[in-house]
Amino acid sequence: MPTTSGERFTIEAKSLPEATVLVTAGELDHDTAEPLRQALDAACREGGRLLVDLSRLDFCDSTGLNLLLSGRLAVQEAGGSLELIGLYPPVARMFYITGADRLFQVHPDVEAALAHPRRA
């Protein structure tokens, strides 16, 4: 399970039989986004189901949102899906205001996501 850690943002990749889970924590912005970009690129090459756990994310700016949106498209092109876990305030507010919350399947936690089949 590789973990990339910065001063303000961490990301850990977990491989499960049903999905790859990217667990994020801290502040996701222009200065901290590179580890997420790398993790999404790697997951896109694999295809399959990707769950991005945002439950420990304290902040996400437009850079993070754009990474998730472009990652969603790339994973879909590879035949997979990108779903979000734990979209809680204040991060949820930005997704709501921009309408991005309607583009992702959102689950309260990993267990709930795995209990539901992925959307095509």
C-alpha positions as CSV (number, residue, x, y, z in Angstrom):
1,M,0.0,0.0,0.0
2,P,2.0,3.0,-1.2
3,T,1.6,6.2,0.8
4,T,2.6,9.6,-0.5
5,S,2.9,12.2,2.2
6,G,3.5,15.9,2.1
7,E,3.3,18.5,4.8
8,R,-0.4,19.2,4.2
9,F,-1.7,16.3,2.1
10,T,-1.4,12.6,2.2
11,I,-2.7,9.8,-0.1
12,E,-2.6,6.1,0.4
13,A,-3.5,3.5,-2.2
14,K,-5.2,0.3,-1.1
15,S,-5.8,-2.6,-3.5
16,L,-8.9,-4.6,-2.7
17,P,-10.3,-7.4,-4.8
18,E,-13.3,-5.3,-5.8
19,A,-11.7,-1.9,-6.2
20,T,-8.7,0.3,-5.7
21,V,-9.2,2.8,-2.9
22,L,-7.3,6.1,-2.7
23,V,-7.5,7.5,0.8
24,T,-6.8,11.2,1.0
25,A,-6.2,13.5,4.0
26,G,-5.4,17.1,4.6
27,E,-5.6,20.0,2.2
28,L,-5.8,19.4,-1.6
29,D,-4.8,22.4,-3.6
30,H,-2.5,23.6,-6.4
31,D,0.6,23.1,-4.3
32,T,-0.3,19.6,-3.0
33,A,-2.1,18.0,-6.0
34,E,0.8,16.2,-7.6
35,P,0.5,13.0,-5.5
36,L,-3.2,12.7,-6.4
37,R,-2.4,13.3,-10.1
38,Q,0.1,10.5,-10.0
39,A,-2.2,8.1,-8.2
40,L,-5.1,8.9,-10.6
41,D,-2.8,8.3,-13.6
42,A,-1.7,4.9,-12.2
43,A,-5.3,3.9,-11.5
44,C,-6.4,5.0,-14.9
45,R,-3.9,2.7,-16.6
46,E,-5.4,-0.2,-14.5
47,G,-9.0,0.6,-15.2
48,G,-11.6,-1.1,-13.0
49,R,-13.3,0.5,-10.0
50,L,-11.6,3.4,-8.3
51,L,-12.9,4.7,-5.0
52,V,-11.5,8.0,-3.8
53,D,-12.0,8.5,-0.1
54,L,-12.3,12.2,0.7
55,S,-13.6,11.7,4.3
56,R,-10.4,13.0,5.9
57,L,-9.9,15.9,3.4
58,D,-10.2,19.3,5.1
59,F,-10.0,21.4,2.0
60,C,-10.2,21.0,-1.8
61,D,-9.8,23.8,-4.3
62,S,-10.6,23.9,-8.0
63,T,-7.3,22.1,-8.8
64,G,-8.4,19.1,-6.8
65,L,-11.9,19.2,-8.3
66,N,-10.5,19.4,-11.8
67,L,-8.1,16.4,-11.1
68,L,-11.1,14.3,-9.9
69,L,-13.2,15.3,-12.9
70,S,-10.5,14.5,-15.4
71,G,-9.6,11.3,-13.6
72,R,-13.3,10.3,-13.8
73,L,-13.2,10.7,-17.6
74,A,-9.9,8.9,-18.0
75,V,-11.1,5.9,-15.8
76,Q,-14.3,5.7,-17.8
77,E,-12.4,5.7,-21.1
78,A,-10.4,2.7,-19.7
79,G,-13.7,0.9,-18.9
80,G,-13.8,1.7,-15.2
81,S,-15.5,4.0,-12.8
82,L,-14.4,6.7,-10.3
83,E,-16.6,7.0,-7.2
84,L,-16.3,9.2,-4.2
85,I,-16.3,8.3,-0.5
86,G,-17.2,10.5,2.4
87,L,-18.0,13.8,0.7
88,Y,-18.4,15.9,3.8
89,P,-18.4,19.7,4.5
90,P,-16.6,21.8,3.7
91,V,-15.5,19.8,0.6
92,A,-19.1,18.8,-0.2
93,R,-20.0,22.5,-0.5
94,M,-17.7,23.1,-3.4
95,F,-18.9,20.0,-5.2
96,Y,-22.5,21.1,-4.7
97,I,-22.0,24.7,-5.8
98,T,-20.2,23.6,-9.0
99,G,-22.7,20.8,-9.7
100,A,-19.9,18.2,-9.7
101,D,-21.7,16.2,-7.0
102,R,-24.2,15.1,-9.7
103,L,-21.4,13.7,-11.9
104,F,-20.0,11.2,-9.3
105,Q,-21.6,8.3,-7.5
106,V,-21.0,9.3,-3.8
107,H,-21.0,6.8,-0.9
108,P,-20.8,7.5,2.9
109,D,-17.9,5.0,3.3
110,V,-16.0,2.2,1.6
111,E,-18.3,-0.6,2.9
112,A,-21.4,1.1,1.5
113,A,-19.6,1.6,-1.9
114,L,-18.6,-2.1,-2.0
115,A,-22.2,-3.1,-1.2
116,H,-23.5,-1.3,-4.3
117,P,-22.5,-2.2,-7.8
118,R,-20.7,0.4,-9.8
119,R,-22.6,2.6,-12.3
120,A,-21.7,2.2,-15.9
